[in-house]
Amino acid sequence: MEYVSFFWSGCFFDYLAYDDALPRLAGSNLFQRLNQGHFAKILAGELSPTGVAFQSLLRTRP
C-alpha cells in the first residue's frame, strides 16, 4: 500500500458509547461529545482497539 488516507481517524482513539440520551441530542452536541472523547484520548496517548489493530498492521510492514 503506497498511500492511505483515513477518514474519521478519531476512532483510532475513542468511540462514543451509546446511552439513552444520544438519540435526543442535537447533531452539534453529539459531535461535541465525540470530539471531547477523541481529544482526551489523543492527549493521553491511548488508542482504541481499532487504533491498536492498525498500529499493529503498520508495524508489520516490511
PDB file of N, CA, C, O and CB in Angstrom:
ATOM      1  N   MET A   1       0.838  -1.152   0.000  1.00  0.00           N
ATOM      2  CA  MET A   1       0.000   0.000   0.000  1.00  0.00           C
ATOM      3  C   MET A   1       0.902   1.240   0.000  1.00  0.00           C
ATOM      4  O   MET A   1       1.733   1.405   0.893  1.00  0.00           O
ATOM      5  CB  MET A   1      -0.964  -0.016   1.212  1.00  0.00           C
ATOM      6  N   GLU A   2       0.740   2.085  -0.976  1.00  0.00           N
ATOM      7  CA  GLU A   2       1.586   3.268  -1.068  1.00  0.00           C
ATOM      8  C   GLU A   2       0.985   4.480  -0.372  1.00  0.00           C
ATOM      9  O   GLU A   2       1.715   5.338   0.123  1.00  0.00           O
ATOM     10  CB  GLU A   2       1.846   3.596  -2.509  1.00  0.00           C
ATOM     11  N   TYR A   3      -0.339   4.555  -0.333  1.00  0.00           N
ATOM     12  CA  TYR A   3      -0.978   5.732   0.237  1.00  0.00           C
ATOM     13  C   TYR A   3      -2.289   5.329   0.891  1.00  0.00           C
ATOM     14  O   TYR A   3      -3.084   4.589   0.312  1.00  0.00           O
ATOM     15  CB  TYR A   3      -1.214   6.810  -0.844  1.00  0.00           C
ATOM     16  N   VAL A   4      -2.503   5.813   2.079  1.00  0.00           N
ATOM     17  CA  VAL A   4      -3.760   5.583   2.783  1.00  0.00           C
ATOM     18  C   VAL A   4      -4.187   6.900   3.405  1.00  0.00           C
ATOM     19  O   VAL A   4      -3.376   7.593   4.019  1.00  0.00           O
ATOM     20  CB  VAL A   4      -3.621   4.459   3.869  1.00  0.00           C
ATOM     21  N   SER A   5      -5.433   7.240   3.251  1.00  0.00           N
ATOM     22  CA  SER A   5      -5.982   8.443   3.862  1.00  0.00           C
ATOM     23  C   SER A   5      -7.201   8.036   4.677  1.00  0.00           C
ATOM     24  O   SER A   5      -8.236   7.661   4.126  1.00  0.00           O
ATOM     25  CB  SER A   5      -6.350   9.519   2.784  1.00  0.00           C
ATOM     26  N   PHE A   6      -7.066   8.116   5.986  1.00  0.00           N
ATOM     27  CA  PHE A   6      -8.149   7.676   6.866  1.00  0.00           C
ATOM     28  C   PHE A   6      -9.140   8.803   7.126  1.00  0.00           C
ATOM     29  O   PHE A   6      -8.754   9.954   7.331  1.00  0.00           O
ATOM     30  CB  PHE A   6      -7.584   7.160   8.190  1.00  0.00           C
ATOM     31  N   PHE A   7     -10.409   8.456   7.116  1.00  0.00           N
ATOM     32  CA  PHE A   7     -11.479   9.379   7.456  1.00  0.00           C
ATOM     33  C   PHE A   7     -12.018   8.956   8.804  1.00  0.00           C
ATOM     34  O   PHE A   7     -12.055   7.760   9.096  1.00  0.00           O
ATOM     35  CB  PHE A   7     -12.605   9.400   6.367  1.00  0.00           C
ATOM     36  N   TRP A   8     -12.430   9.881   9.624  1.00  0.00           N
ATOM     37  CA  TRP A   8     -12.888   9.593  10.990  1.00  0.00           C
ATOM     38  C   TRP A   8     -11.756   8.945  11.787  1.00  0.00           C
ATOM     39  O   TRP A   8     -11.994   7.992  12.528  1.00  0.00           O
ATOM     40  CB  TRP A   8     -14.143   8.665  10.972  1.00  0.00           C
ATOM     41  N   SER A   9     -10.550   9.440  11.647  1.00  0.00           N
ATOM     42  CA  SER A   9      -9.390   8.861  12.322  1.00  0.00           C
ATOM     43  C   SER A   9      -9.461   9.009  13.843  1.00  0.00           C
ATOM     44  O   SER A   9      -8.690   8.373  14.562  1.00  0.00           O
ATOM     45  CB  SER A   9      -8.121   9.510  11.807  1.00  0.00           C
ATOM     46  N   GLY A  10     -10.370   9.833  14.330  1.00  0.00           N
ATOM     47  CA  GLY A  10     -10.575   9.923  15.775  1.00  0.00           C
ATOM     48  C   GLY A  10     -10.978   8.592  16.377  1.00  0.00           C
ATOM     49  O   GLY A  10     -10.761   8.351  17.564  1.00  0.00           O
ATOM     50  N   CYS A  11     -11.566   7.724  15.561  1.00  0.00           N
ATOM     51  CA  CYS A  11     -11.966   6.390  16.036  1.00  0.00           C
ATOM     52  C   CYS A  11     -10.755   5.514  16.332  1.00  0.00           C
ATOM     53  O   CYS A  11     -10.907   4.434  16.903  1.00  0.00           O
ATOM     54  CB  CYS A  11     -12.859   5.702  15.000  1.00  0.00           C
ATOM     55  N   PHE A  12      -9.565   5.952  15.959  1.00  0.00           N
ATOM     56  CA  PHE A  12      -8.357   5.239  16.358  1.00  0.00           C
ATOM     57  C   PHE A  12      -8.057   5.490  17.840  1.00  0.00           C
ATOM     58  O   PHE A  12      -7.201   4.829  18.427  1.00  0.00           O
ATOM     59  CB  PHE A  12      -7.160   5.672  15.483  1.00  0.00           C
ATOM     60  N   PHE A  13      -8.762   6.442  18.430  1.00  0.00           N
ATOM     61  CA  PHE A  13      -8.522   6.814  19.821  1.00  0.00           C
ATOM     62  C   PHE A  13      -9.708   6.555  20.737  1.00  0.00           C
ATOM     63  O   PHE A  13      -9.515   6.123  21.873  1.00  0.00           O
ATOM     64  CB  PHE A  13      -8.153   8.255  19.895  1.00  0.00           C
ATOM     65  N   ASP A  14     -10.905   6.800  20.286  1.00  0.00           N
ATOM     66  CA  ASP A  14     -12.059   6.651  21.174  1.00  0.00           C
ATOM     67  C   ASP A  14     -13.337   6.493  20.366  1.00  0.00           C
ATOM     68  O   ASP A  14     -13.416   6.903  19.208  1.00  0.00           O
ATOM     69  CB  ASP A  14     -12.176   7.855  22.120  1.00  0.00           C
ATOM     70  N   TYR A  15     -14.327   5.895  20.997  1.00  0.00           N
ATOM     71  CA  TYR A  15     -15.664   5.768  20.424  1.00  0.00           C
ATOM     72  C   TYR A  15     -16.644   6.465  21.352  1.00  0.00           C
ATOM     73  O   TYR A  15     -16.345   6.690  22.525  1.00  0.00           O
ATOM     74  CB  TYR A  15     -16.058   4.268  20.211  1.00  0.00           C
ATOM     75  N   LEU A  16     -17.782   6.798  20.841  1.00  0.00           N
ATOM     76  CA  LEU A  16     -18.846   7.363  21.661  1.00  0.00           C
ATOM     77  C   LEU A  16     -19.744   6.220  22.113  1.00  0.00           C
ATOM     78  O   LEU A  16     -20.457   5.623  21.306  1.00  0.00           O
ATOM     79  CB  LEU A  16     -19.661   8.452  20.879  1.00  0.00           C
ATOM     80  N   ALA A  17     -19.704   5.923  23.398  1.00  0.00           N
ATOM     81  CA  ALA A  17     -20.515   4.834  23.941  1.00  0.00           C
ATOM     82  C   ALA A  17     -21.992   5.214  23.881  1.00  0.00           C
ATOM     83  O   ALA A  17     -22.368   6.345  24.189  1.00  0.00           O
ATOM     84  CB  ALA A  17     -20.095   4.505  25.397  1.00  0.00           C
ATOM     85  N   TYR A  18     -22.808   4.266  23.488  1.00  0.00           N
ATOM     86  CA  TYR A  18     -24.234   4.531  23.374  1.00  0.00           C
ATOM     87  C   TYR A  18     -24.865   4.659  24.752  1.00  0.00           C
ATOM     88  O   TYR A  18     -24.550   3.902  25.669  1.00  0.00           O
ATOM     89  CB  TYR A  18     -24.924   3.425  22.574  1.00  0.00           C
ATOM     90  N   ASP A  19     -25.754   5.624  24.879  1.00  0.00           N
ATOM     91  CA  ASP A  19     -26.624   5.699  26.049  1.00  0.00           C
ATOM     92  C   ASP A  19     -27.972   6.243  25.584  1.00  0.00           C
ATOM     93  O   ASP A  19     -28.102   6.703  24.449  1.00  0.00           O
ATOM     94  CB  ASP A  19     -25.998   6.603  27.182  1.00  0.00           C
ATOM     95  N   ASP A  20     -28.955   6.192  26.444  1.00  0.00           N
ATOM     96  CA  ASP A  20     -30.319   6.570  26.057  1.00  0.00           C
ATOM     97  C   ASP A  20     -30.459   8.044  25.687  1.00  0.00           C
ATOM     98  O   ASP A  20     -31.431   8.421  25.032  1.00  0.00           O
ATOM     99  CB  ASP A  20     -31.270   6.250  27.178  1.00  0.00           C
ATOM    100  N   ALA A  21     -29.517   8.876  26.089  1.00  0.00           N
ATOM    101  CA  ALA A  21     -29.593  10.311  25.779  1.00  0.00           C
ATOM    102  C   ALA A  21     -29.155  10.616  24.346  1.00  0.00           C
ATOM    103  O   ALA A  21     -29.552  11.640  23.791  1.00  0.00           O
ATOM    104  CB  ALA A  21     -28.731  11.103  26.758  1.00  0.00           C
ATOM    105  N   LEU A  22     -28.350   9.753  23.741  1.00  0.00           N
ATOM    106  CA  LEU A  22     -27.803  10.058  22.409  1.00  0.00           C
ATOM    107  C   LEU A  22     -28.860  10.355  21.349  1.00  0.00           C
ATOM    108  O   LEU A  22     -28.702  11.319  20.599  1.00  0.00           O
ATOM    109  CB  LEU A  22     -26.963   8.913  21.942  1.00  0.00           C
ATOM    110  N   PRO A  23     -29.929   9.567  21.257  1.00  0.00           N
ATOM    111  CA  PRO A  23     -30.905   9.866  20.200  1.00  0.00           C
ATOM    112  C   PRO A  23     -31.577  11.232  20.345  1.00  0.00           C
ATOM    113  O   PRO A  23     -32.115  11.766  19.376  1.00  0.00           O
ATOM    114  CB  PRO A  23     -31.963   8.800  20.181  1.00  0.00           C
ATOM    115  N   ARG A  24     -31.546  11.792  21.544  1.00  0.00           N
ATOM    116  CA  ARG A  24     -32.197  13.087  21.776  1.00  0.00           C
ATOM    117  C   ARG A  24     -31.249  14.273  21.606  1.00  0.00           C
ATOM    118  O   ARG A  24     -31.690  15.421  21.649  1.00  0.00           O
ATOM    119  CB  ARG A  24     -32.789  13.118  23.165  1.00  0.00           C
ATOM    120  N   LEU A  25     -29.974  14.017  21.416  1.00  0.00           N
ATOM    121  CA  LEU A  25     -29.016  15.108  21.279  1.00  0.00           C
ATOM    122  C   LEU A  25     -29.065  15.717  19.882  1.00  0.00           C
ATOM    123  O   LEU A  25     -29.275  15.026  18.885  1.00  0.00           O
ATOM    124  CB  LEU A  25     -27.606  14.615  21.586  1.00  0.00           C
ATOM    125  N   ALA A  26     -28.867  17.013  19.843  1.00  0.00           N
ATOM    126  CA  ALA A  26     -28.719  17.693  18.555  1.00  0.00           C
ATOM    127  C   ALA A  26     -27.396  17.244  17.943  1.00  0.00           C
ATOM    128  O   ALA A  26     -26.476  16.855  18.663  1.00  0.00           O
ATOM    129  CB  ALA A  26     -28.771  19.262  18.716  1.00  0.00           C
ATOM    130  N   GLY A  27     -27.303  17.297  16.643  1.00  0.00           N
ATOM    131  CA  GLY A  27     -26.095  16.874  15.957  1.00  0.00           C
ATOM    132  C   GLY A  27     -24.843  17.561  16.476  1.00  0.00           C
ATOM    133  O   GLY A  27     -23.803  16.924  16.643  1.00  0.00           O
ATOM    134  N   SER A  28     -24.941  18.864  16.732  1.00  0.00           N
ATOM    135  CA  SER A  28     -23.764  19.594  17.218  1.00  0.00           C
ATOM    136  C   SER A  28     -23.325  19.086  18.586  1.00  0.00           C
ATOM    137  O   SER A  28     -22.127  18.993  18.853  1.00  0.00           O
ATOM    138  CB  SER A  28     -24.058  21.099  17.288  1.00  0.00           C
ATOM    139  N   ASN A  29     -24.280  18.756  19.459  1.00  0.00           N
ATOM    140  CA  ASN A  29     -23.937  18.228  20.781  1.00  0.00           C
ATOM    141  C   ASN A  29     -23.354  16.817  20.689  1.00  0.00           C
ATOM    142  O   ASN A  29     -22.460  16.452  21.452  1.00  0.00           O
ATOM    143  CB  ASN A  29     -25.172  18.223  21.685  1.00  0.00           C
ATOM    144  N   LEU A  30     -23.859  16.053  19.771  1.00  0.00           N
ATOM    145  CA  LEU A  30     -23.356  14.701  19.560  1.00  0.00           C
ATOM    146  C   LEU A  30     -21.890  14.741  19.124  1.00  0.00           C
ATOM    147  O   LEU A  30     -21.061  14.004  19.656  1.00  0.00           O
ATOM    148  CB  LEU A  30     -24.212  13.965  18.509  1.00  0.00           C
ATOM    149  N   PHE A  31     -21.578  15.595  18.165  1.00  0.00           N
ATOM    150  CA  PHE A  31     -20.204  15.721  17.697  1.00  0.00           C
ATOM    151  C   PHE A  31     -19.299  16.333  18.769  1.00  0.00           C
ATOM    152  O   PHE A  31     -18.117  15.999  18.849  1.00  0.00           O
ATOM    153  CB  PHE A  31     -20.158  16.567  16.429  1.00  0.00           C
ATOM    154  N   GLN A  32     -19.850  17.222  19.589  1.00  0.00           N
ATOM    155  CA  GLN A  32     -19.063  17.791  20.678  1.00  0.00           C
ATOM    156  C   GLN A  32     -18.647  16.694  21.661  1.00  0.00           C
ATOM    157  O   GLN A  32     -17.491  16.647  22.082  1.00  0.00           O
ATOM    158  CB  GLN A  32     -19.862  18.894  21.405  1.00  0.00           C
ATOM    159  N   ARG A  33     -19.573  15.821  22.026  1.00  0.00           N
ATOM    160  CA  ARG A  33     -19.239  14.712  22.936  1.00  0.00           C
ATOM    161  C   ARG A  33     -18.220  13.774  22.296  1.00  0.00           C
ATOM    162  O   ARG A  33     -17.282  13.328  22.957  1.00  0.00           O
ATOM    163  CB  ARG A  33     -20.510  13.924  23.323  1.00  0.00           C
ATOM    164  N   LEU A  34     -18.398  13.483  21.040  1.00  0.00           N
ATOM    165  CA  LEU A  34     -17.476  12.602  20.334  1.00  0.00           C
ATOM    166  C   LEU A  34     -16.079  13.208  20.286  1.00  0.00           C
ATOM    167  O   LEU A  34     -15.096  12.528  20.581  1.00  0.00           O
ATOM    168  CB  LEU A  34     -17.981  12.324  18.917  1.00  0.00           C
ATOM    169  N   ASN A  35     -15.987  14.480  19.917  1.00  0.00           N
ATOM    170  CA  ASN A  35     -14.698  15.140  19.808  1.00  0.00           C
ATOM    171  C   ASN A  35     -14.003  15.295  21.157  1.00  0.00           C
ATOM    172  O   ASN A  35     -12.776  15.215  21.230  1.00  0.00           O
ATOM    173  CB  ASN A  35     -14.870  16.490  19.168  1.00  0.00           C
ATOM    174  N   GLN A  36     -14.767  15.515  22.223  1.00  0.00           N
ATOM    175  CA  GLN A  36     -14.166  15.609  23.554  1.00  0.00           C
ATOM    176  C   GLN A  36     -13.506  14.282  23.932  1.00  0.00           C
ATOM    177  O   GLN A  36     -12.410  14.268  24.494  1.00  0.00           O
ATOM    178  CB  GLN A  36     -15.231  16.000  24.607  1.00  0.00           C
ATOM    179  N   GLY A  37     -14.171  13.176  23.624  1.00  0.00           N
ATOM    180  CA  GLY A  37     -13.603  11.856  23.902  1.00  0.00           C
ATOM    181  C   GLY A  37     -12.351  11.606  23.089  1.00  0.00           C
ATOM    182  O   GLY A  37     -11.355  11.106  23.611  1.00  0.00           O
ATOM    183  N   HIS A  38     -12.397  11.952  21.808  1.00  0.00           N
ATOM    184  CA  HIS A  38     -11.227  11.783  20.939  1.00  0.00           C
ATOM    185  C   HIS A  38     -10.048  12.590  21.482  1.00  0.00           C
ATOM    186  O   HIS A  38      -8.939  12.075  21.616  1.00  0.00           O
ATOM    187  CB  HIS A  38     -11.556  12.218  19.486  1.00  0.00           C
ATOM    188  N   PHE A  39     -10.301  13.846  21.789  1.00  0.00           N
ATOM    189  CA  PHE A  39      -9.240  14.749  22.219  1.00  0.00           C
ATOM    190  C   PHE A  39      -8.601  14.272  23.525  1.00  0.00           C
ATOM    191  O   PHE A  39      -7.379  14.312  23.667  1.00  0.00           O
ATOM    192  CB  PHE A  39      -9.789  16.166  22.388  1.00  0.00           C
ATOM    193  N   ALA A  40      -9.415  13.824  24.472  1.00  0.00           N
ATOM    194  CA  ALA A  40      -8.885  13.353  25.753  1.00  0.00           C
ATOM    195  C   ALA A  40      -7.968  12.148  25.559  1.00  0.00           C
ATOM    196  O   ALA A  40      -6.908  12.063  26.180  1.00  0.00           O
ATOM    197  CB  ALA A  40     -10.032  12.992  26.706  1.00  0.00           C
ATOM    198  N   LYS A  41      -8.375  11.224  24.703  1.00  0.00           N
ATOM    199  CA  LYS A  41      -7.565  10.026  24.467  1.00  0.00           C
ATOM    200  C   LYS A  41      -6.301  10.348  23.665  1.00  0.00           C
ATOM    201  O   LYS A  41      -5.252   9.745  23.891  1.00  0.00           O
ATOM    202  CB  LYS A  41      -8.392   8.967  23.731  1.00  0.00           C
ATOM    203  N   ILE A  42      -6.399  11.288  22.741  1.00  0.00           N
ATOM    204  CA  ILE A  42      -5.214  11.704  21.987  1.00  0.00           C
ATOM    205  C   ILE A  42      -4.188  12.302  22.941  1.00  0.00           C
ATOM    206  O   ILE A  42      -3.006  11.965  22.873  1.00  0.00           O
ATOM    207  CB  ILE A  42      -5.590  12.727  20.877  1.00  0.00           C
ATOM    208  N   LEU A  43      -4.635  13.195  23.839  1.00  0.00           N
ATOM    209  CA  LEU A  43      -3.722  13.805  24.800  1.00  0.00           C
ATOM    210  C   LEU A  43      -3.096  12.765  25.726  1.00  0.00           C
ATOM    211  O   LEU A  43      -1.934  12.888  26.111  1.00  0.00           O
ATOM    212  CB  LEU A  43      -4.453  14.856  25.621  1.00  0.00           C
ATOM    213  N   ALA A  44      -3.878  11.734  26.083  1.00  0.00           N
ATOM    214  CA  ALA A  44      -3.384  10.689  26.976  1.00  0.00           C
ATOM    215  C   ALA A  44      -2.531   9.657  26.233  1.00  0.00           C
ATOM    216  O   ALA A  44      -1.866   8.832  26.859  1.00  0.00           O
ATOM    217  CB  ALA A  44      -4.555   9.995  27.663  1.00  0.00           C
ATOM    218  N   GLY A  45      -2.553   9.705  24.897  1.00  0.00           N
ATOM    219  CA  GLY A  45      -1.793   8.742  24.106  1.00  0.00           C
ATOM    220  C   GLY A  45      -2.386   7.347  24.128  1.00  0.00           C
ATOM    221  O   GLY A  45      -1.667   6.360  23.976  1.00  0.00           O
ATOM    222  N   GLU A  46      -3.702   7.261  24.319  1.00  0.00           N
ATOM    223  CA  GLU A  46      -4.385   5.967  24.395  1.00  0.00           C
ATOM    224  C   GLU A  46      -5.098   5.668  23.084  1.00  0.00           C
ATOM    225  O   GLU A  46      -5.799   6.521  22.539  1.00  0.00           O
ATOM    226  CB  GLU A  46      -5.389   5.947  25.565  1.00  0.00           C
ATOM    227  N   LEU A  47      -4.914   4.464  22.588  1.00  0.00           N
ATOM    228  CA  LEU A  47      -5.570   4.032  21.358  1.00  0.00           C
ATOM    229  C   LEU A  47      -6.790   3.179  21.673  1.00  0.00           C
ATOM    230  O   LEU A  47      -6.842   2.487  22.689  1.00  0.00           O
ATOM    231  CB  LEU A  47      -4.592   3.252  20.470  1.00  0.00           C
ATOM    232  N   SER A  48      -7.764   3.246  20.784  1.00  0.00           N
ATOM    233  CA  SER A  48      -8.916   2.347  20.859  1.00  0.00           C
ATOM    234  C   SER A  48      -8.492   0.989  20.301  1.00  0.00           C
ATOM    235  O   SER A  48      -7.400   0.879  19.743  1.00  0.00           O
ATOM    236  CB  SER A  48     -10.153   2.927  20.069  1.00  0.00           C
ATOM    237  N   PRO A  49      -9.316  -0.039  20.435  1.00  0.00           N
ATOM    238  CA  PRO A  49      -8.983  -1.317  19.807  1.00  0.00           C
ATOM    239  C   PRO A  49      -8.740  -1.190  18.294  1.00  0.00           C
ATOM    240  O   PRO A  49      -7.896  -1.895  17.742  1.00  0.00           O
ATOM    241  CB  PRO A  49     -10.097  -2.315  20.064  1.00  0.00           C
ATOM    242  N   THR A  50      -9.466  -0.311  17.641  1.00  0.00           N
ATOM    243  CA  THR A  50      -9.233  -0.078  16.214  1.00  0.00           C
ATOM    244  C   THR A  50      -7.853   0.530  15.988  1.00  0.00           C
ATOM    245  O   THR A  50      -7.131   0.118  15.079  1.00  0.00           O
ATOM    246  CB  THR A  50     -10.322   0.845  15.630  1.00  0.00           C
ATOM    247  N   GLY A  51      -7.489   1.501  16.809  1.00  0.00           N
ATOM    248  CA  GLY A  51      -6.169   2.116  16.699  1.00  0.00           C
ATOM    249  C   GLY A  51      -5.051   1.121  16.943  1.00  0.00           C
ATOM    250  O   GLY A  51      -4.035   1.142  16.248  1.00  0.00           O
ATOM    251  N   VAL A  52      -5.232   0.247  17.927  1.00  0.00           N
ATOM    252  CA  VAL A  52      -4.226  -0.779  18.223  1.00  0.00           C
ATOM    253  C   VAL A  52      -4.080  -1.735  17.044  1.00  0.00           C
ATOM    254  O   VAL A  52      -2.967  -2.126  16.691  1.00  0.00           O
ATOM    255  CB  VAL A  52      -4.604  -1.560  19.502  1.00  0.00           C
ATOM    256  N   ALA A  53      -5.198  -2.110  16.437  1.00  0.00           N
ATOM    257  CA  ALA A  53      -5.145  -3.035  15.297  1.00  0.00           C
ATOM    258  C   ALA A  53      -4.406  -2.412  14.118  1.00  0.00           C
ATOM    259  O   ALA A  53      -3.575  -3.074  13.496  1.00  0.00           O
ATOM    260  CB  ALA A  53      -6.563  -3.442  14.870  1.00  0.00           C
ATOM    261  N   PHE A  54      -4.693  -1.156  13.801  1.00  0.00           N
ATOM    262  CA  PHE A  54      -3.996  -0.503  12.696  1.00  0.00           C
ATOM    263  C   PHE A  54      -2.526  -0.270  13.023  1.00  0.00           C
ATOM    264  O   PHE A  54      -1.674  -0.387  12.143  1.00  0.00           O
ATOM    265  CB  PHE A  54      -4.669   0.821  12.354  1.00  0.00           C
ATOM    266  N   GLN A  55      -2.221   0.055  14.263  1.00  0.00           N
ATOM    267  CA  GLN A  55      -0.836   0.223  14.665  1.00  0.00           C
ATOM    268  C   GLN A  55      -0.066  -1.083  14.461  1.00  0.00           C
ATOM    269  O   GLN A  55       1.070  -1.080  13.987  1.00  0.00           O
ATOM    270  CB  GLN A  55      -0.751   0.680  16.133  1.00  0.00           C
ATOM    271  N   SER A  56      -0.695  -2.180  14.820  1.00  0.00           N
ATOM    272  CA  SER A  56      -0.072  -3.489  14.640  1.00  0.00           C
ATOM    273  C   SER A  56       0.170  -3.786  13.167  1.00  0.00           C
ATOM    274  O   SER A  56       1.224  -4.310  12.806  1.00  0.00           O
ATOM    275  CB  SER A  56      -0.942  -4.582  15.257  1.00  0.00           C
ATOM    276  N   LEU A  57      -0.786  -3.459  12.322  1.00  0.00           N
ATOM    277  CA  LEU A  57      -0.625  -3.666  10.884  1.00  0.00           C
ATOM    278  C   LEU A  57       0.533  -2.850  10.321  1.00  0.00           C
ATOM    279  O   LEU A  57       1.309  -3.334   9.496  1.00  0.00           O
ATOM    280  CB  LEU A  57      -1.912  -3.307  10.157  1.00  0.00           C
ATOM    281  N   LEU A  58       0.635  -1.619  10.776  1.00  0.00           N
ATOM    282  CA  LEU A  58       1.693  -0.748  10.274  1.00  0.00           C
ATOM    283  C   LEU A  58       3.077  -1.184  10.760  1.00  0.00           C
ATOM    284  O   LEU A  58       4.067  -1.024  10.047  1.00  0.00           O
ATOM    285  CB  LEU A  58       1.428   0.686  10.698  1.00  0.00           C
ATOM    286  N   ARG A  59       3.139  -1.725  11.950  1.00  0.00           N
ATOM    287  CA  ARG A  59       4.427  -2.194  12.488  1.00  0.00           C
ATOM    288  C   ARG A  59       4.926  -3.444  11.786  1.00  0.00           C
ATOM    289  O   ARG A  59       6.124  -3.724  11.810  1.00  0.00           O
ATOM    290  CB  ARG A  59       4.305  -2.469  13.975  1.00  0.00           C
ATOM    291  N   THR A  60       4.041  -4.192  11.167  1.00  0.00           N
ATOM    292  CA  THR A  60       4.450  -5.425  10.497  1.00  0.00           C
ATOM    293  C   THR A  60       4.828  -5.199   9.039  1.00  0.00           C
ATOM    294  O   THR A  60       5.175  -6.140   8.325  1.00  0.00           O
ATOM    295  CB  THR A  60       3.343  -6.448  10.580  1.00  0.00           C
ATOM    296  N   ARG A  61       4.759  -3.964   8.610  1.00  0.00           N
ATOM    297  CA  ARG A  61       5.148  -3.637   7.222  1.00  0.00           C
ATOM    298  C   ARG A  61       6.636  -3.862   7.029  1.00  0.00           C
ATOM    299  O   ARG A  61       7.429  -3.603   7.934  1.00  0.00           O
ATOM    300  CB  ARG A  61       4.783  -2.170   6.872  1.00  0.00           C
ATOM    301  N   PRO A  62       7.017  -4.339   5.859  1.00  0.00           N
ATOM    302  CA  PRO A  62       8.460  -4.515   5.572  1.00  0.00           C
ATOM    303  C   PRO A  62       9.177  -3.201   5.440  1.00  0.00           C
ATOM    304  O   PRO A  62      10.384  -3.178   5.201  1.00  0.00           O
ATOM    305  CB  PRO A  62       8.659  -5.316   4.302  1.00  0.00           C
TER     306      PRO A  62
END
